[in-house]
Amino acid sequence: MSRRRTRARSHGGGRTTLATAVVAVALVVALAYGAAGTGAFTTGMVDRGSSVPVASDANGLLALDVASSVTANTTSRLVTVTNNLGQQADVTVTLRGDARANATLVVDGTSVGDSASVTVADGANRTIDVAVDADAPDGSTVRFDVDADADGVTVSAPDRTTTVTT
């Protein structure tokens, strides 16, 4: 008797292989797309070509009248601040650099250290003085910053200077 050979049915083996191939291709495409990135960015810088006029210290929202010089071994006017913000403002003057070592800010006759804060009413002005040590060299520089905060407004005037005379 002869034996008849039979093949086992593949139960859709061709379809399984095709489905596996499609999944593999989809996975490779997804990985390649992810490795390449989406093209999104987190920051950008765009030059819009705009300009804003800048007022001089004397005409700004926070007008500054900086003394042309201060005298060593005495208390001198450093800066007079006029508030043109249209509302009350808290103004802070802070000494910078070497001035921190050889000068002290003075408000209403009281030494207050390297930083002085005052409240200035709208349209009013306040003067901040500086007491410079006797050993401060003639021609040296007193460096300071002025900042003001009002409701919804912050104004900064960094890097102001005046000269020490003996």
Secondary structure, 3 states (H helix, E strand, C coil): CCCCCCCCCCCCHHHHHHHHHHHHHHHHHHHHHHHHCCCCCCCCCCCCCCCCCCCCHHHCCEEEEECCEEECCEEEEEEEEEECCCCCEEEEEEEECCHHHHEEEEECCEEEECEEEEEECCCCEEEEEEEECCCCCCCCEEEEEEEEEECCEEEEEEEEEEEEEC
